[in-house]
Amino acid sequence: MLLLLLGIIVLHVAVLVLLFVSTIVSQWMVGNGHATDLWQNCTTSSLGNVQHCFMSSANEWLQSVQATMILSIIFSVLSLFLFFCQLFTLTKGGRFYITGVFQILAGLCVMTAASIYTVRHPEWHFTLENSYGFAYILAWVAFPLALLSGVVYVILRKRE
């Protein structure tokens, strides 16, 4: 049982790390000498040094992506906190429903953010040199892992 709890906590922390990295790192869109994330656009030199960083555009869809990524982090942190609270207060045989629901909400928020970014990409960056960066891919990897950990929390029963 202890090994199962350790595995669940490691999975949850891995999801949190993926969410933090994908939200903060400036690699959602990379192209010819620039990198873009949810917060800023940066131009790099041929040596890889960052030369200029400007605020991202104030499009409503980009603000919704920012908001849903932040919501996914909040839901996931809240879910981890609730898991530890329920671990010590839940009665024997009880399920971690609240923890699971918040983790599933985190997964749905990150899926929504990545989906909006994918749909709106052509109107924002319409050149062929651009490609999705690793932070965008990490957001998509965090989605099924968050859903998986949420389902595991819902199925999990507390034992002595």
Protein Blocks (a to p, Z undefined) as FASTA:
>chain_A
ZZmmmmmmmmmmmmmmmmmmmmmpccfbgcehiacdfkbccdddfkopafbdcdddfbfk
lmmmmmmmmmmmmmmmmmmmmmmmmmmmpcghiacfklmmmmmmmmmmmmmmmmmmmmmm
mmmmmcfkbccdfklmmmmmmmmmmmmmmmmmmmpccdZZ
